[in-house]
Amino acid sequence: MTYQVPEGDKIMYLSDDELRRFFKAIDQVENEFRRLRDRAMFRLILAFGLRVSEVPLLRVEDFNGSISPAQLRVTRVKLKP
């Protein structure tokens, strides 16, 4: 399935410098658990194109022994009523 961007809409990306500054800000978090959690969460979001709501639903078995975006399976979906 592919997504077509409506004409006139613009997709915005973070530059390499913006990404470096973003992760540098995360590295400033004093609480080690939160720092490592946030770094891992945002790496998953960026590397696999996940939605924020999909990250907490991931399980080890979803990775299927691979770190390839093509083989990541997110099978749980939490819908708002």
Backbone torsions as a table, in degrees:
resi	resn	phi	psi	omega
1	MET	NA	132.7	177.8
2	THR	-116.8	153.7	179.9
3	TYR	-108.0	128.3	177.7
4	GLN	-97.2	125.5	177.2
5	VAL	-76.2	125.8	178.8
6	PRO	-57.7	142.5	-179.2
7	GLU	-58.2	135.8	-179.3
8	GLY	94.0	-20.3	176.5
9	ASP	-81.5	152.0	-177.1
10	LYS	-126.6	132.2	176.0
11	ILE	-89.5	127.0	-178.4
12	MET	-103.0	137.2	178.4
13	TYR	-121.4	152.5	172.5
14	LEU	-81.0	139.6	176.5
15	SER	-75.2	167.0	177.4
16	ASP	-58.6	-40.0	179.1
17	ASP	-65.2	-41.4	178.3
18	GLU	-63.5	-39.9	177.4
19	LEU	-64.6	-42.4	177.4
20	ARG	-60.2	-43.9	179.9
21	ARG	-67.2	-36.7	178.5
22	PHE	-61.4	-50.1	-179.0
23	PHE	-71.1	-28.9	175.0
24	LYS	-64.7	-39.1	177.2
25	ALA	-64.4	-40.3	177.1
26	ILE	-62.7	-39.6	-179.3
27	ASP	-65.6	-14.0	178.8
28	GLN	-83.9	-10.6	179.8
29	VAL	-64.6	127.7	-175.2
30	GLU	-72.8	-37.4	-178.7
31	ASN	-72.0	115.4	-175.0
32	GLU	-60.2	-42.1	-179.8
33	PHE	-59.1	-49.6	-178.9
34	ARG	-64.5	-39.3	179.8
35	ARG	-61.5	-48.9	-179.1
36	LEU	-68.1	-39.6	178.7
37	ARG	-61.7	-49.1	-177.3
38	ASP	-64.9	-40.4	178.9
39	ARG	-62.1	-46.0	179.8
40	ALA	-64.4	-43.4	-179.8
41	MET	-59.4	-48.4	-177.1
42	PHE	-72.9	-28.7	174.4
43	ARG	-65.4	-41.3	177.1
44	LEU	-63.0	-45.6	-179.6
45	ILE	-59.0	-45.9	-177.7
46	LEU	-72.8	-41.5	-175.6
47	ALA	-74.1	-36.7	-173.7
48	PHE	-109.2	-3.2	-179.5
49	GLY	68.8	31.7	-179.1
50	LEU	-77.4	155.3	169.9
51	ARG	-82.9	154.1	179.3
52	VAL	-56.7	-38.7	-178.0
53	SER	-69.0	-19.1	-179.7
54	GLU	-83.1	-26.5	-174.9
55	VAL	-59.0	-49.6	-178.5
56	PRO	-68.6	-12.6	179.8
57	LEU	-87.1	-10.1	-178.1
58	LEU	-68.0	144.2	175.0
59	ARG	-127.2	160.0	-178.9
60	VAL	-55.3	-41.1	-178.0
61	GLU	-65.9	-17.5	177.4
62	ASP	-66.1	-22.8	-177.8
63	PHE	-82.6	-13.8	170.9
64	ASN	53.1	33.8	178.3
65	GLY	73.5	12.7	-176.0
66	SER	-137.4	157.5	173.8
67	ILE	-115.1	25.7	179.3
68	SER	-88.5	129.0	179.0
69	PRO	-55.3	-29.2	-178.7
70	ALA	-69.1	-21.1	-176.4
71	GLN	-109.7	5.0	177.6
72	LEU	-79.7	125.7	179.8
73	ARG	-113.0	122.7	172.6
74	VAL	-110.8	108.1	-173.6
75	THR	-104.9	-14.5	179.8
76	ARG	-97.0	134.0	177.9
77	VAL	-130.9	130.3	178.9
78	LYS	-105.9	113.5	-178.4
79	LEU	-99.8	142.5	175.1
80	LYS	-80.0	138.3	180.0
81	PRO	-68.6	NA	NA
